[in-house]
């Protein structure tokens, strides 16, 4: 299938590793010019070399800490400088924030800022360019809705789901779609650090119907499809990529 993505542009946050990195590479493989954004320059430079070596367009590198004040506006301006326009936004920067019931407000604020507020602000920062060109795709990498305990990131990402659904009602007329992908257990630096191999095998055998943890490239395949012109009639959705881990039907 021709996804009709050649010549499009994309800003990808959290691009230095894991899911963000895989999405950036997959978009570039389809001919998309990407602006790869994260905090660690050396990892972004390695990614840029891999993209070019695979035959993709040379990416624009943007060093960015999304938690910094004014980061959404500054990152949008940097991406526009490097790409000329922004057709696709991949919101992948984020992080888990388990908290106790006595956690101070500052910890909650940090989690909500990282996982909801910056996603909203960056998305609204790129809107003018998308509306100007009458086309856009926004993909939010979020999280599950079945927390095992109190985790501020889950609350924030549930907020992203609700915000995205409401926003989809407003932006469809401009040719812009917005969708969310909650990952299941996708292999990453964090997964390897927090879950030993033996635990991963036992958990997958017991709770994941396909019997294993996923790879970032498997989620990236859906993100690239949703970012394409082919997916023009899909918006406001939440589409897990989890190997069947979640038990709810809708």
C-alpha positions as CSV (number, residue, x, y, z in Angstrom):
1,X,0.0,0.0,0.0
2,X,1.2,3.5,-0.9
3,X,0.7,5.6,2.2
4,X,1.2,8.8,0.2
5,X,3.6,10.2,2.8
6,X,6.6,11.1,0.5
7,X,7.4,14.8,0.9
8,X,5.4,15.3,4.1
9,X,7.1,16.7,7.2
10,X,6.9,15.6,10.8
11,X,7.9,16.8,14.3
12,X,8.6,13.8,16.6
13,X,9.2,14.4,20.3
14,X,10.9,11.8,22.6
15,X,12.7,10.7,19.4
16,X,16.0,9.7,21.0
17,X,15.0,6.2,22.0
18,X,12.2,3.6,22.1
19,X,8.9,4.3,20.5
20,X,9.7,7.8,19.4
21,X,12.9,6.7,17.7
22,X,11.1,3.8,15.9
23,X,8.3,6.2,14.7
24,X,10.9,8.7,13.4
25,X,12.7,6.0,11.5
26,X,9.5,4.5,10.1
27,X,8.2,7.9,8.9
28,X,11.6,8.6,7.3
29,X,11.5,5.3,5.5
30,X,8.2,6.5,3.9
31,X,9.9,9.6,2.6
32,X,8.9,12.0,5.4
33,X,11.3,14.7,6.4
34,X,11.4,14.6,10.2
35,X,12.4,17.0,13.0
36,X,13.7,14.7,15.8
37,X,13.4,16.3,19.2
38,X,14.8,15.2,22.6
39,X,17.3,16.2,25.3
40,X,20.3,14.0,24.3
41,X,22.1,15.2,21.2
42,X,24.4,12.2,20.8
43,X,21.4,9.8,20.5
44,X,19.7,12.2,18.0
45,X,22.8,12.3,15.9
46,X,23.0,8.5,15.9
47,X,19.4,8.4,14.8
48,X,20.0,10.9,12.1
49,X,22.9,8.8,10.7
50,X,20.8,5.7,10.7
51,X,18.0,7.4,8.8
52,X,20.3,8.7,6.1
53,X,22.1,5.4,5.8
54,X,18.8,3.7,5.2
55,X,18.0,6.1,2.4
56,X,15.7,8.5,4.2
57,X,15.8,12.3,4.1
58,X,18.3,13.9,6.4
59,X,16.4,14.9,9.6
60,X,16.5,18.2,11.4
61,X,17.8,17.8,15.0
62,X,16.1,19.9,17.7
63,X,17.5,19.7,21.3
64,X,14.5,20.2,23.5
65,X,13.5,19.7,27.1
66,X,9.7,19.9,27.0
67,X,9.5,20.7,30.7
68,X,11.3,24.0,30.1
69,X,9.1,27.1,30.2
70,X,8.2,28.2,26.7
71,X,9.4,24.9,25.2
72,X,6.3,24.2,23.0
73,X,6.6,27.5,21.2
74,X,10.4,27.3,20.9
75,X,10.2,23.8,19.6
76,X,7.5,24.7,17.0
77,X,9.6,27.6,15.7
78,X,12.7,25.3,15.5
79,X,10.8,22.7,13.6
80,X,9.4,25.2,11.2
81,X,12.9,26.6,10.6
82,X,14.2,23.1,9.8
83,X,11.2,21.7,7.9
84,X,9.4,24.7,6.4
85,X,6.1,23.4,7.6
86,X,4.7,20.8,10.0
87,X,2.3,18.3,8.5
88,X,2.5,15.7,11.3
89,X,3.1,15.9,15.0
90,X,4.0,12.9,17.1
91,X,3.7,13.6,20.8
92,X,5.9,10.9,22.3
93,X,7.7,12.7,25.2
94,X,6.4,11.6,28.6
95,X,7.1,9.4,31.5
96,X,5.6,7.2,34.3
97,X,5.0,8.9,37.6
98,X,3.9,6.5,40.4
99,X,3.0,8.5,43.5
100,X,1.9,7.8,47.0
101,X,-1.4,9.1,48.4
102,X,0.6,11.6,50.4
103,X,2.7,12.9,47.4
104,X,3.0,16.7,47.4
105,X,1.2,18.9,44.9
106,X,4.5,19.6,43.2
107,X,4.9,16.0,42.1
108,X,1.4,15.9,40.7
109,X,2.0,19.2,38.9
110,X,5.2,17.9,37.3
111,X,3.4,14.8,36.0
112,X,0.5,16.7,34.6
113,X,2.8,19.2,33.0
114,X,4.9,16.5,31.3
115,X,2.2,14.1,30.2
116,X,-0.8,16.5,29.5
117,X,-0.1,20.2,29.5
118,X,3.0,20.1,27.2
119,X,1.2,17.8,24.8
120,X,-1.7,20.2,24.7
121,X,0.5,23.3,24.3
122,X,2.7,21.8,21.6
123,X,-0.3,20.7,19.6
124,X,-1.9,24.1,19.8
125,X,1.4,25.7,18.8
126,X,1.5,23.7,15.5
127,X,-2.2,24.3,14.6
128,X,-1.7,27.6,12.8
129,X,0.6,26.0,10.3
130,X,-1.6,22.9,9.8
131,X,-4.7,25.1,9.4
132,X,-2.9,27.3,6.9
133,X,-2.1,24.3,4.7
134,X,-5.5,22.6,5.3
135,X,-4.0,19.3,6.4
136,X,-2.5,17.8,9.5
137,X,-2.1,14.6,11.6
138,X,-1.6,14.5,15.4
139,X,-0.6,11.2,17.1
140,X,-0.4,11.1,20.9
141,X,1.5,8.2,22.5
142,X,-0.4,7.9,25.7
143,X,-0.9,5.1,28.3
144,X,-3.3,2.5,29.6
145,X,-6.6,3.2,31.4
146,X,-6.2,0.3,33.9
147,X,-3.6,1.5,36.5
148,X,-2.4,-1.1,39.1
149,X,-2.0,1.7,41.6
150,X,-1.8,5.5,41.9
151,X,0.2,6.9,39.0
152,X,-0.1,10.5,38.0
153,X,0.9,9.7,34.4
154,X,-2.2,7.6,33.9
155,X,-4.4,10.4,35.1
156,X,-2.7,12.8,32.8
157,X,-2.9,10.5,29.8
158,X,-6.5,9.8,30.4
159,X,-6.9,13.6,30.2
160,X,-5.1,13.5,26.8
161,X,-7.7,10.9,25.6
162,X,-10.6,13.1,26.6
163,X,-9.0,16.3,25.3
164,X,-8.1,14.6,22.0
165,X,-11.7,13.4,21.5
166,X,-13.1,16.9,22.1
167,X,-10.4,18.5,19.9
168,X,-11.2,16.1,17.0
169,X,-14.7,17.7,16.9
170,X,-13.2,21.1,16.2
171,X,-10.3,20.4,13.8
172,X,-11.8,17.9,11.3
173,X,-13.1,20.8,9.2
174,X,-9.5,21.9,8.6
175,X,-8.4,18.5,7.3
176,X,-6.6,17.6,10.6
177,X,-7.1,14.4,12.5
178,X,-6.0,13.5,16.0
179,X,-5.6,10.0,17.5
180,X,-4.1,8.3,20.6
181,X,-2.1,5.1,20.8
182,X,-1.7,3.7,24.3
183,X,1.3,1.2,24.3
184,X,1.1,-2.1,26.1
185,X,4.4,-3.6,27.2
186,X,6.7,-2.4,24.5
187,X,10.4,-3.1,24.8
188,X,12.4,0.0,25.8
189,X,15.3,1.1,28.0
190,X,12.8,1.6,30.8
191,X,11.2,-1.8,30.5
192,X,14.6,-3.5,30.5
193,X,15.6,-1.5,33.6
194,X,12.4,-2.1,35.6
195,X,11.4,-5.7,34.6
196,X,13.9,-8.5,34.6
197,X,13.8,-10.9,31.7
198,X,12.4,-13.8,33.8
199,X,9.5,-11.5,35.0
200,X,8.8,-10.5,31.4
201,X,8.6,-14.1,30.3
202,X,6.2,-15.1,33.1
203,X,4.0,-12.0,32.7
204,X,3.8,-12.4,28.9
205,X,2.9,-16.1,29.2
206,X,0.2,-15.4,31.8
207,X,-1.4,-12.1,30.7
208,X,-0.5,-11.3,27.0
209,X,-2.4,-13.4,24.5
210,X,0.4,-13.2,21.8
211,X,2.8,-14.4,24.5
212,X,5.5,-11.7,24.4
213,X,6.3,-8.1,24.9
214,X,6.1,-5.9,21.8
215,X,8.8,-4.1,19.8
216,X,8.7,-0.3,19.2
217,X,8.5,-0.9,15.4
218,X,5.2,-2.8,15.9
219,X,3.6,0.3,17.4
220,X,5.3,2.6,14.9
221,X,3.5,0.8,12.0
222,X,0.2,2.0,13.4
223,X,1.5,5.5,14.0
224,X,2.7,5.9,10.5
225,X,-0.6,4.6,9.0
226,X,-2.6,7.1,11.2
227,X,-0.2,9.9,10.1
228,X,-0.9,9.2,6.4
229,X,-3.5,10.6,4.0
230,X,-4.9,7.1,3.7
231,X,-6.2,7.3,7.3
232,X,-8.2,10.5,6.6
233,X,-11.5,9.0,8.1
234,X,-9.9,8.0,11.4
235,X,-10.0,10.6,14.2
236,X,-10.7,11.0,17.9
237,X,-9.8,7.3,18.5
238,X,-7.8,5.5,21.2
239,X,-6.1,2.5,19.6
240,X,-4.0,0.3,22.0
241,X,-1.0,-1.7,20.7
242,X,-0.6,-4.2,23.5
243,X,-0.7,-7.8,22.1
244,X,-4.2,-8.2,23.7
245,X,-3.1,-7.4,27.2
246,X,-6.1,-5.2,28.0
247,X,-9.3,-7.1,28.8
248,X,-11.9,-4.5,28.0
249,X,-13.7,-4.8,24.7
250,X,-14.3,-1.1,24.0
